[in-house]
Amino acid sequence: VQLQASGGGLVQAGGSLRLSCAASGRTFSSYKLGWFRQAPGKEREFVASISLNGGSTYYADSVKGRFTISRDNNKNTVYLQMNSLKPEDTAVYFCAAASIGASYYYWGQGTQVTVSS
């Protein structure tokens, strides 16, 4: 699976962005998908994940209630809707895919999100 993230940019605090991650391959619907982020000088951290059919989602406490992960298996795309953005959300955001029971193995190239105060 090859992943291509897009949608990052510069936004003021309180604003919104929607990230997209398009995947190649016919087996997109067989992968759990996730979003991660890495801020300068910090380790990469989990943001959100979504199950194969989109029925289950999980969020980091820091984004719960502000971010929404979704997927469209017909378009081989996973999304991250980010609302009420804060300066501390500034990071490079990565999408990732994992087979059931496995760790995240496939990673996109990352897209920069910058939130100004």
One Martini backbone bead per residue (centre of mass of N, CA, C, O) as a GRO file, in nm:
protein
  117
    1VAL     BB    1   0.095   0.037   0.024
    2GLN     BB    2   0.027   0.368  -0.084
    3LEU     BB    3   0.075   0.695   0.065
    4GLN     BB    4  -0.104   1.025   0.034
    5ALA     BB    5  -0.069   1.327   0.174
    6SER     BB    6  -0.302   1.606   0.241
    7GLY     BB    7  -0.400   1.956   0.348
    8GLY     BB    8  -0.206   2.127   0.452
    9GLY     BB    9  -0.116   2.425   0.662
   10LEU     BB   10  -0.211   2.758   0.733
   11VAL     BB   11  -0.356   2.848   1.055
   12GLN     BB   12  -0.560   2.974   1.274
   13ALA     BB   13  -0.670   2.984   1.563
   14GLY     BB   14  -0.981   2.798   1.539
   15GLY     BB   15  -0.949   2.653   1.295
   16SER     BB   16  -0.955   2.460   0.982
   17LEU     BB   17  -0.885   2.119   0.865
   18ARG     BB   18  -0.835   1.880   0.586
   19LEU     BB   19  -0.720   1.567   0.567
   20SER     BB   20  -0.562   1.354   0.325
   21CYS     BB   21  -0.546   0.992   0.223
   22ALA     BB   22  -0.415   0.824  -0.041
   23ALA     BB   23  -0.455   0.497  -0.184
   24SER     BB   24  -0.320   0.219  -0.300
   25GLY     BB   25  -0.492  -0.039  -0.402
   26ARG     BB   26  -0.736  -0.306  -0.340
   27THR     BB   27  -0.692  -0.341   0.002
   28PHE     BB   28  -0.789  -0.100   0.179
   29SER     BB   29  -1.029  -0.241   0.351
   30SER     BB   30  -0.796  -0.427   0.517
   31TYR     BB   31  -0.719  -0.158   0.675
   32LYS     BB   32  -0.596   0.004   0.920
   33LEU     BB   33  -0.617   0.352   1.021
   34GLY     BB   34  -0.390   0.638   1.065
   35TRP     BB   35  -0.292   0.916   1.271
   36PHE     BB   36   0.000   1.119   1.291
   37ARG     BB   37   0.249   1.314   1.484
   38GLN     BB   38   0.525   1.568   1.446
   39ALA     BB   39   0.708   1.763   1.636
   40PRO     BB   40   0.949   1.958   1.707
   41GLY     BB   41   1.151   1.758   1.917
   42LYS     BB   42   0.948   1.519   1.886
   43GLU     BB   43   0.762   1.258   1.902
   44ARG     BB   44   0.569   1.046   1.767
   45GLU     BB   45   0.204   1.059   1.757
   46PHE     BB   46  -0.101   0.975   1.829
   47VAL     BB   47  -0.437   1.057   1.704
   48ALA     BB   48  -0.586   0.839   1.500
   49SER     BB   49  -0.840   0.579   1.435
   50ILE     BB   50  -0.964   0.319   1.198
   51SER     BB   51  -1.152   0.089   1.090
   52LEU     BB   52  -1.231  -0.091   0.818
   53ASN     BB   53  -1.554   0.025   0.824
   54GLY     BB   54  -1.567   0.277   1.041
   55GLY     BB   55  -1.703   0.184   1.326
   56SER     BB   56  -1.418   0.256   1.459
   57THR     BB   57  -1.281   0.497   1.691
   58TYR     BB   58  -0.974   0.679   1.780
   59TYR     BB   59  -0.833   0.902   2.038
   60ALA     BB   60  -0.666   1.141   2.149
   61ASP     BB   61  -0.710   1.347   2.409
   62SER     BB   62  -0.604   1.614   2.260
   63VAL     BB   63  -0.848   1.570   2.014
   64LYS     BB   64  -1.097   1.524   2.148
   65GLY     BB   65  -1.374   1.688   1.988
   66ARG     BB   66  -1.202   1.809   1.720
   67PHE     BB   67  -1.150   1.540   1.579
   68THR     BB   68  -1.206   1.353   1.258
   69ILE     BB   69  -1.230   1.028   1.148
   70SER     BB   70  -1.230   0.896   0.807
   71ARG     BB   71  -1.371   0.680   0.542
   72ASP     BB   72  -1.331   0.579   0.183
   73ASN     BB   73  -1.333   0.280   0.017
   74ASN     BB   74  -1.403   0.382  -0.277
   75LYS     BB   75  -1.146   0.607  -0.259
   76ASN     BB   76  -0.901   0.535  -0.086
   77THR     BB   77  -0.972   0.723   0.182
   78VAL     BB   78  -0.847   0.930   0.442
   79TYR     BB   79  -0.956   1.139   0.715
   80LEU     BB   80  -0.894   1.473   0.881
   81GLN     BB   81  -1.082   1.656   1.090
   82MET     BB   82  -0.993   1.994   1.195
   83ASN     BB   83  -1.084   2.162   1.485
   84SER     BB   84  -0.998   2.394   1.690
   85LEU     BB   85  -0.720   2.497   1.655
   86LYS     BB   86  -0.388   2.475   1.784
   87PRO     BB   87  -0.062   2.541   1.825
   88GLU     BB   88  -0.009   2.238   1.938
   89ASP     BB   89  -0.086   2.110   1.642
   90THR     BB   90   0.182   2.154   1.538
   91ALA     BB   91   0.277   1.950   1.252
   92VAL     BB   92   0.349   1.647   1.120
   93TYR     BB   93   0.134   1.454   0.919
   94PHE     BB   94   0.045   1.104   0.933
   95CYS     BB   95  -0.023   0.825   0.752
   96ALA     BB   96  -0.154   0.486   0.823
   97ALA     BB   97  -0.109   0.123   0.788
   98ALA     BB   98  -0.282  -0.185   0.901
   99SER     BB   99  -0.297  -0.486   0.982
  100ILE     BB  100  -0.446  -0.716   1.144
  101GLY     BB  101  -0.249  -0.735   1.437
  102ALA     BB  102  -0.065  -0.504   1.344
  103SER     BB  103   0.151  -0.283   1.277
  104TYR     BB  104   0.245  -0.003   1.150
  105TYR     BB  105   0.384  -0.001   0.804
  106TYR     BB  106   0.239   0.216   0.641
  107TRP     BB  107   0.359   0.534   0.503
  108GLY     BB  108   0.345   0.850   0.465
  109GLN     BB  109   0.506   1.169   0.402
  110GLY     BB  110   0.353   1.409   0.494
  111THR     BB  111   0.193   1.702   0.652
  112GLN     BB  112   0.184   2.038   0.712
  113VAL     BB  113   0.092   2.191   1.029
  114THR     BB  114   0.002   2.537   1.100
  115VAL     BB  115  -0.056   2.719   1.406
  116SER     BB  116  -0.158   3.032   1.478
  117SER     BB  117  -0.193   3.288   1.741
   0.00000   0.00000   0.00000
